[in-house]
Amino acid sequence: MAQSLVKGNVVCWRNGDDEIGVVHVVEGGRVGVLFDSGEKQIFPADTDALEHLVFAKGAPVEIRTTGERGTVTDSGTMRGRYAYTVALASGEESHVLEDSVRLVPPPQGE
């Protein structure tokens, strides 16, 4: 059985394209996901097709609301959602919930 997902979790749809999205509704044994591509999908709550993404300490991430990039320095959970502390390139820290960050892909050719 899949993990329990809550509204605001960042998930990866293991459909071959590994699309990234955010859980926007959980009800009636179903999970609704809004993908970064704009596509919406409904899944059974117990699906193994979705993986809750958790960013490890040291992971390079981008804050979606500001476009700033940084590195995860700490994390914790609150009501089934992750909150991250991100050290920004400017030297400042930002505290964000998981639906506000995405992993920065490695540069092409690596």
PEBEL-V511750 format. One record per backbone hydrogen bond with DSSP energy under -0.5 kcal/mol. CO is the residue of the C=O (numbers start at 1). NH is the residue of the N-H. E is the energy in kcal/mol with one decimal. If there is no record, write none. Layout:
# PEBEL-V511750
CO&NH&E  CO&NH&E
This chain:
# PEBEL-V511750
6&9&-2.1  9&11&-0.5  9&23&-2.6  10&53&-2.7  11&21&-2.4  12&14&-0.8  12&51&-2.2  13&15&-2.4  13&19&-0.8  19&13&-2.9  20&36&-2.9  21&11&-2.7  22&34&-2.6  23&8&-2.7  25&32&-3.1  27&30&-1.7  29&45&-2.9  30&27&-2.1  31&43&-2.6  32&24&-2.8  32&25&-1.4  33&35&-0.7  33&41&-2.1  34&22&-2.3  35&38&-2.6  39&35&-3.1  41&33&-2.9  43&31&-2.9  44&47&-1.9  46&2&-0.7  49&14&-3.1  51&12&-2.2  51&53&-0.5  54&56&-0.5  56&59&-2.3  59&61&-0.5  59&72&-2.3  60&104&-2.9  61&70&-2.4  62&64&-0.7  62&102&-1.8  63&66&-0.7  63&67&-3.0  68&63&-3.1  69&89&-1.5  70&61&-2.6  71&87&-2.9  72&58&-3.2  74&85&-2.6  76&83&-2.9  78&81&-1.5  81&78&-2.8  82&98&-2.3  83&76&-1.8  84&86&-0.5  84&96&-2.4  85&73&-3.0  85&74&-1.2  86&88&-0.7  86&94&-2.2  87&71&-2.1  88&91&-2.0  92&88&-3.2  94&86&-3.1  94&96&-0.5  96&84&-3.4  97&100&-2.2  98&101&-1.6  100&64&-3.0  102&62&-2.6  103&105&-0.6  107&110&-1.4
